[in-house]
Amino acid sequence: MRRFIPTTLLAVLALAAVPAAAQQAPAGLSMPQVMSAGSSNGLGGAQVLARRQAEVSGEFVSLGDLFSGLDGKAETVVAYAPPAGETLVFDHRRLDALAREHGITWQVLGSGPAEVVVSRSADTVSPDHIRAALRDALAGQGLTPASEVELSTVVRPVAVPAGTLNPVAVLDATLDRRTGRFSAMIEVPAGAPNATRQRVAGQVYESIEVPVAVRPINRDGVITEADIDWIKMRADRLQPGVATDLAEVLGMATRRSVRAGEPLRLRDLARPTLVARNELVTMILRNDFMTLTSRGRALQDGAIGDIVQVRNERSNKTVLGRVIDARTVVVDGAQNAAAMLQ
C-alpha cells in the first residue's frame, strides 16, 4: 500500500517520473489543466463526505472517487490511479488540500482517520491463461486439438487492468514436433509499454479422456452412467488395459472394489452374473406351436447371452440354455427340447 504524500514538490517529482506516454490527460488536456479543471464548478446542496474506500478501473482518480455528494466537480481528475491490483492512500492533509483547491467544504463521517484508500480493479492472468495462449500460438506448428500444454517454467499470476482485451501475447514460439518440447516469450499485458516479458518452456502431449468411478463401487456392483465421470490423461502415460470407451464399462460388473476417481481396467470388469451355479432357474422352450416352461438347476454361472448347462429337475436330463435374464434360460435345438420334454 502506498501513501499519497501531500507535498507539492514531491507531487511534481512523482509526475516527472511518469513516462511521457502515461502523462497524456483525457479529453486532450495537459496534466496541469486536468488537475485544475472544474475548480470553478459549483456544488449542489448535498453534504460532502470523504469516502473510506474507492475502486477505479481507469488510469486516473477523480474528486468523485474521494468525496460523495459532489455535483459538477465529481469528474475532475486529481491524480494518477495506482497500478492494477494495487492501492493508493489519500490521507487527511491531502484530502484537505484538494478540497481547498477546488472549493469544497467536506466532513468526515464516523470515527477513525480521515483517509481514502483507492484501489484499481484488475484481472488476473493465471498460468491457465498462458497455457491457452501458447496452445493457440503453437496450433500453426502442428499442435493438434487433443494436445495439452505443460509448462516447465514457473509462471506466477499477474494483475492487469480490468477489461484488458489482449492480456497475453506469445512471441518467438518454437515447437519440436519430434520431442514435443517448446520455447516461447510471453508478454503481459500484450503490447503495453510497461508489459513484463518472460521466456517459458515446456512440452506438449496428446491427451485422452477416460472413464473413472465417480464414487466407490463395491465388488459385483453393476456400473451405470451415474457411476461414471471423465478425466483427461496423457496418452503416453495411459497403462494398457484401461477402458477408454463408455460401451466398455456400461452394464459391466466389477470383479473387485473400485475407488472413486480410479480408471477402470478391463480385466477388473465382467458381465454381471444373472444365473448362478446350483441356482434354480426357469427353462423356456418356444416353437411355432407352443411355449413350455420347466424348472431346472444351473450347473454353471452365466451372464446374459451365455450358454450354460441346466439339469431338468423332473427328468434329471442336462440341457443347454441361453441366459436371457435373471434365473431364466431359453432352450434351443431339437435334442435339448427332447430332453426338456422327458
Secondary structure as the mmCIF struct_conf table of DSSP 4:
data_model
#
loop_
_struct_conf.conf_type_id
_struct_conf.id
_struct_conf.beg_label_comp_id
_struct_conf.beg_label_asym_id
_struct_conf.beg_label_seq_id
_struct_conf.end_label_comp_id
_struct_conf.end_label_asym_id
_struct_conf.end_label_seq_id
STRN STRN1 ARG A 2 PHE A 4
HELX_RH_AL_P HELX_RH_AL_P1 THR A 8 ALA A 17
BEND BEND1 VAL A 18 VAL A 18
HELX_RH_3T_P HELX_RH_3T_P1 ALA A 20 GLN A 23
HELX_LH_PP_P HELX_LH_PP_P1 GLN A 24 ALA A 25
HELX_RH_3T_P HELX_RH_3T_P2 PRO A 26 GLY A 28
HELX_RH_AL_P HELX_RH_AL_P2 MET A 31 SER A 36
TURN_TY1_P TURN_TY1_P1 ALA A 37 SER A 40
BEND BEND2 GLY A 45 ALA A 46
HELX_LH_PP_P HELX_LH_PP_P2 GLN A 47 VAL A 48
STRN STRN2 LEU A 49 ALA A 50
BEND BEND3 ARG A 52 ARG A 52
STRN STRN3 GLN A 53 VAL A 56
BEND BEND4 GLY A 58 GLU A 59
STRN STRN4 PHE A 60 SER A 62
HELX_RH_AL_P HELX_RH_AL_P3 LEU A 63 LEU A 66
STRN STRN5 PHE A 67 SER A 68
BEND BEND5 GLY A 69 GLY A 69
BEND BEND6 ASP A 71 ASP A 71
TURN_TY1_P TURN_TY1_P2 GLY A 72 GLU A 75
STRN STRN6 VAL A 77 TYR A 80
HELX_LH_PP_P HELX_LH_PP_P3 ALA A 81 PRO A 83
TURN_TY1_P TURN_TY1_P3 ALA A 84 GLY A 85
STRN STRN7 THR A 87 PHE A 90
HELX_RH_AL_P HELX_RH_AL_P4 HIS A 92 GLU A 101
TURN_TY1_P TURN_TY1_P4 HIS A 102 GLY A 103
STRN STRN8 GLN A 107 GLN A 107
BEND BEND7 GLY A 110 GLY A 112
STRN STRN9 VAL A 116 ARG A 120
STRN STRN10 ALA A 122 VAL A 125
HELX_RH_AL_P HELX_RH_AL_P5 PRO A 127 LEU A 138
HELX_RH_3T_P HELX_RH_3T_P3 ALA A 139 GLN A 141
TURN_TY1_P TURN_TY1_P5 GLY A 142 GLY A 142
TURN_TY1_P TURN_TY1_P6 PRO A 145 ALA A 146
STRN STRN11 SER A 147 LEU A 151
BEND BEND8 THR A 153 THR A 153
STRN STRN12 VAL A 158 PRO A 161
TURN_TY1_P TURN_TY1_P7 ALA A 162 GLY A 163
BEND BEND9 LEU A 165 LEU A 165
STRN STRN13 ALA A 169 LEU A 175
TURN_TY1_P TURN_TY1_P8 ARG A 177 THR A 179
STRN STRN14 ARG A 181 VAL A 188
BEND BEND10 PRO A 189 PRO A 189
TURN_TY1_P TURN_TY1_P9 ALA A 190 GLY A 191
TURN_TY1_P TURN_TY1_P10 PRO A 193 ASN A 194
STRN STRN15 THR A 196 ALA A 213
BEND BEND11 VAL A 214 ARG A 215
STRN STRN16 ILE A 217 ILE A 217
TURN_TY1_P TURN_TY1_P11 ARG A 219 ASP A 220
HELX_LH_PP_P HELX_LH_PP_P4 GLY A 221 GLY A 221
STRN STRN17 VAL A 222 VAL A 222
HELX_LH_PP_P HELX_LH_PP_P5 ILE A 223 ILE A 223
HELX_RH_3T_P HELX_RH_3T_P4 GLU A 225 ASP A 227
STRN STRN18 ILE A 228 ARG A 234
HELX_RH_3T_P HELX_RH_3T_P5 ALA A 235 ARG A 237
HELX_LH_PP_P HELX_LH_PP_P6 LEU A 238 GLN A 239
TURN_TY1_P TURN_TY1_P12 PRO A 240 GLY A 241
STRN STRN19 VAL A 242 VAL A 242
BEND BEND12 ASP A 245 ASP A 245
HELX_RH_3T_P HELX_RH_3T_P6 LEU A 246 GLU A 248
TURN_TY1_P TURN_TY1_P13 VAL A 249 GLY A 251
HELX_LH_PP_P HELX_LH_PP_P7 MET A 252 MET A 252
STRN STRN20 ALA A 253 THR A 254
BEND BEND13 ARG A 255 ARG A 256
STRN STRN21 VAL A 258 VAL A 258
TURN_TY1_P TURN_TY1_P14 ALA A 260 GLY A 261
HELX_LH_PP_P HELX_LH_PP_P8 GLU A 262 GLU A 262
STRN STRN22 PRO A 263 PRO A 263
HELX_LH_PP_P HELX_LH_PP_P9 LEU A 264 LEU A 264
STRN STRN23 ARG A 265 ARG A 265
HELX_RH_3T_P HELX_RH_3T_P7 LEU A 266 ASP A 268
STRN STRN24 LEU A 269 ALA A 270
HELX_LH_PP_P HELX_LH_PP_P10 ARG A 271 PRO A 272
STRN STRN25 THR A 273 VAL A 275
TURN_TY1_P TURN_TY1_P15 ARG A 277 ASN A 278
STRN STRN26 LEU A 280 ARG A 286
BEND BEND14 ASP A 288 PHE A 289
STRN STRN27 THR A 291 ALA A 298
BEND BEND15 LEU A 299 GLN A 300
STRN STRN28 GLY A 302 ALA A 303
TURN_TY1_P TURN_TY1_P16 ILE A 304 GLY A 305
STRN STRN29 ILE A 307 ASN A 312
TURN_TY1_P TURN_TY1_P17 GLU A 313 SER A 315
STRN STRN30 THR A 318 ASP A 325
TURN_TY1_P TURN_TY1_P18 ALA A 326 ARG A 327
STRN STRN31 THR A 328 VAL A 331
BEND BEND16 GLY A 333 GLY A 333
HELX_RH_AL_P HELX_RH_AL_P6 ALA A 334 LEU A 341
#
